[in-house]
Amino acid sequence: MSLPKPILNYMKGRYSNYTTVKHPATTTALACARKVNCGATQMAKTIVVEVDNQNSMFVLPAGDRIHMATLKDVIGAKSIHMLTEDELSKAFPDCETGAQPPFGELYKMPVYISPHFGSLENIFFEGGTHTEALKVSFDEYLNNEHPKLADFSVPNAEYKDYRVDYY
């Protein structure tokens, strides 16, 4: 499957330099990172959460998990709800479920990004399908998407300990 037309047009209109990376089908961002030969910190996953009745994108490294109580505190939300697969399909009709790219403007959603990416040269993320990833300059991504920095994610290896410390 090729990139969905709205995503391809968005890329062509906003990004001066990007690469499409075809790979065998994957169902997780970590598996995609392995297939495109990048680290878990360089592969971004996009989680969509309804925050106070508005869908919002949360972009975090493939090897991290969202800590929902922290997310709620950090962004000052009254209510949060992670979208179901059916809700994702409706919000991203041009994408395979779970392969939505972190393009807030295209999908009319605010974008929050974890500081756990560090200072990368490039970032990878799903391009709307489970068989194609996009590689873009991290600086160009930040300049085009203007995500808000929010510390809402925890590396998988630290998640259990973080939960104990948080509560």
N, C-alpha and C positions, 0 to 999 in steps of 0.2 A: 504494500500500500504506500502511496506517495503522501507527502505532506498535504493536509487539507488545504484547499484553495485559499480560504480566509487567512490561514497562518502563513502560507507562502507569500501572499500579497502583503501582509503585515511586515514580514521579514524584508522583502524587497523595498518597501517604502520607508523603513526605519533603520535598518542595519546596513552599514556599508561593507561589512566583512563578516560572513558567517559560513559555516560548513555544515552540510547535512551528512550525518553518519548513519548509514544503514547497518542493521545488526539483526541477528536472530531474535525472534519474539521473546520478550521478557514481561514479567508481571510486577516486578518491583524495581525501584530506583537503584538498589544495590546490585541487582542482577544486571541491569542496564549498564552500570558503571563497569562491571567486569567485562561485558561484551564490547564496550567501546574503548576499553583499556585506559580508564582514568580512575583516579582515586575516589573514595567515597565522599571526600570533602569537595571535590571538584564537580561531582554530579549533584545537581539540585533536584529536589522533588517539590512539587506544588501541592499543598494540602489546602482544601477550601473549607472554610468554617463560616457558618452564619454567625455574625457578631451583631447583637442588638438589632436583629431583623434585616441585616445587610450582608450579602455574601462578600467575603474577603479572602484574598490569597495569602498564604503563608509559605515562604520559600526557605527551605532548610537543607543542609547537606543530607545526602542519601543515608549516611550512617547515624543520623540523629532522629530523635522522636520529639514530638510536641508534648510538653507538659501542660495540660489544659488549665490547671489551676494557676500556674505561672502566667500563661498566656492571658488569662482573664485579668489577672492583677496588673500585668505590665501594660496592657492597652486600655485598662480602665473600663472593661466591658461589664454590663449588667448581666447579659446572657450570652452563652455561646453554644453552638451545636455543630458538630462535624457533619457535613453533608453525606447522605447515603449515596449508594451507587445510582439509584434512580434520580435523585436530585442532581448529582453530577452530570448525568446524561442529559438532563433538561438544561442545565446551565452551560454545557459545552456540547451542543448538538453536532458540531463538526469534528469532534474528537472521539477517539476510543475511550471508554470509561477508564479513568485513572491515568490517562496520558496527557492531561491538559498542561500546556506550557504556562510559564509564569508571566503572562502578558495582561496586566490589569487594565490597561487602556482598551485593548481589543475586546475584553469581556466586561468592561464597565465595573471593575472592582478595585478597591484599594489593595495595595500590595505591601506586605510586611516581610522583611528579610532578617534572618538570623545573622548575628555577628560571627558565627562559627566558620564562615568561609575563609576568614583571614584575608590575606592580600594575594589574590589569584590573578594570573594573567588571563586565563580563560575559564569559562563555566560551560557545563553541558546540562541539557535537560531534554525531556521528551518533547517531540514536536507534534503532538496530537495523535500519534500512533504508537503502538508498542514495538515497532520495527524501525523507527527512525528517530535519532536524537539530533539536536542542534548544538553546535559548538559556537559560542560567541565570545568576544572579548568581555571580560567581567566589567571593565570600566564602561564599555559601550552599553552593556545591559543596565548598569546603574544610571547612566546618563539618559537613557531612553525611557526607562520604566519608573524612575524616581521612587523606589520602595522606601518605606519608613523602616528604620533600624529598630528592632525590638528583640530582646533576649528571651525567647520563648522555647528554645529547644535545648535538648540535653543529648549528648552522645549515648548511643545504645548501651555501651558498656557501663556507663555511670547512672543510667536511668533508675535502677532499683535503689541504689544508695541515695540518689537525689530525692526520690519519693519519701524515703524514711526521714531524711533531714528536713524536708519541706513541711511535713505535717507535724 
